Amino acid sequence: MNTGLVVGFSVIAIEVLIWRMRVPQRDLARLVVRVVLFMTLSWGILSSGLNPFTQAPFLETPDLHWLWQFLEVAWWFLGARLLTLFVDSLLLPGAWRKQRLFSDIFGAVVFLAATVAALGFVLELPVRGLVATSGALAIVLGLAIQSTLSDVFAGIVLNVTEPYSVGDWIAFDDVEGKVIEMNWRATHLLTGQGNSVIVPNAVASKSKIVNNSRPSLVHGISIVLEIDPEARPKAVLDAMNLALTGCSEILSAPTPYSRVKSATLNSIHYELVGYVDDLGRKMRVSNELFDLCYRHLASSGVRLRALGVPAPSATTRDERESLLKQVPLFSSLSGDEISRLAQRLSRHEYQSGHRIFAPGTIPESLSIIYSGVLSVKFDSGTGEREINRVGPGEAFGESGLLAGLPMNVTITTLTPCVLFQLSKEDMTSFLKEFPDVATQMCLLLAFRQDKLGKLAMPTSAAREEGHSLFHWLVEKVRHLHSLHDGG
């Protein structure tokens, strides 16, 4: 058998094997192998005295003639495939290769050209008539699939301008989700509810596109609150700025801010804007900011209520009682017990930058934050790092007050703060009067310790003695406050 035929069909068999099994695994290595195979096929055809730009000879031997015709046509298609792979692997940007739109369109054009060339050069068919006929057919098809063509050209525009790419979180008008696929017809989104939404490229190109993933390290959060117009705007803005300061996950740059957005007869709209570095945190930080706004507004005397209705009549409610009811440590106390404990609280004011507690010190009082923001830092051995920020309604120092345990953290004021403090002597007399409260407080303290671990207080002694943390704390509280007889 002719050597050129053996070489040619061997090359085609190897090409089919590479296509089906995708070997070698790396794209660049596969491209190099295909270049070598195409050159081998070209050598086999040319060494046999044939030319892919002319019809194969051996007309008197039909079987041999059609075998060579097949190899010449295959040469054109393998060349088209090699060209598309070369452009796809070496010339197109990585984002375009991932989206496949340009690769598919370019491949279709190249294979169409290879088909016309094979028909004209190898089979010597009347290409001019074919082109004229295909032009008329193209017009008919274009009218029939004009909406699909609109999607294709819109997809080309989207890929050239790159307003988004696969993996971005975007919004088309009222549709929002993560881009999971882009093809020649549509963009596929995965919504926050886990649903797949397919947006045609023509619709996407005409929509207002919001890309939440760019810039990649800055994502804005906007919260709008409607406040009673009787509240002084400065007090509201100061409280909202404290809420921004109190959220440790808000970036310092770009600078967060609050502003008066608009005003109506029944309310004033205030907007709070901050930024996070991770898109996945937006919802959690937004919820935290709402809670911080509520607490800081309350500490500033601004009560959130239903608008458009008369304000409730003012009541002479003790601010200390209101504050105690916000502290989880006292959630088990009755109204009368809260009132009696509130009378023992003393008010203290601190400027920003004041260190309330240092590591290793045993708190002699329980501090409850009425207004302001404090920073909690922990020394891990490689330097201090901030682990939390606390604001109105939160308490600290309970480990020292209840059980006489030292604190392992540093607490410093970030803004001017007002704290209400309960001394150890007052707590002792209160627990002696209400001994059952000590058990409830130990339950909560043990729960918080399990969550915070060694950041809150050292409890290795309890572990060594084999006691549960709760029982260990109960014994510590009873011993410190002399409650053995009150059980």
Secondary structure by P-SEA (a helix, b strand, c coil): ccaaaaaaaaaaaaaaaaaaacccccaaaaaaaaaaaaaaaaaaaaaacccccccccccccaaaaaaaaaaaaaaaaaaaaaaaaaaacccccaaaaaaaaaaaaaaaaaaaaaaaaaaccccccaaaaaaaaaaaaaaaaaaaaaaaaaaaaaaaaaaaaccccccccccccccccccccccccbbbbbcccbbbbbbcaaaaaacccccccccccbbbbbbbbbccccccaaaaaaaaaaaaaaccccccccccccccccccccbbbbbbbbccccccaaaaaaaaaaaaaaaaaaaaccccccccccccccccccaaaaaaaaccccccccaaaaaaaaaabbbbbbccccccccccccccbbbbbcbbbbbbbbbcccccccccccccccccccccccccccccbbbbbcccbbbbbbcaaaaaaaaaacaaaaaaaaaaaaaaaaaacccccccaaaaaacccaaaaaaaaaaaaacccccc
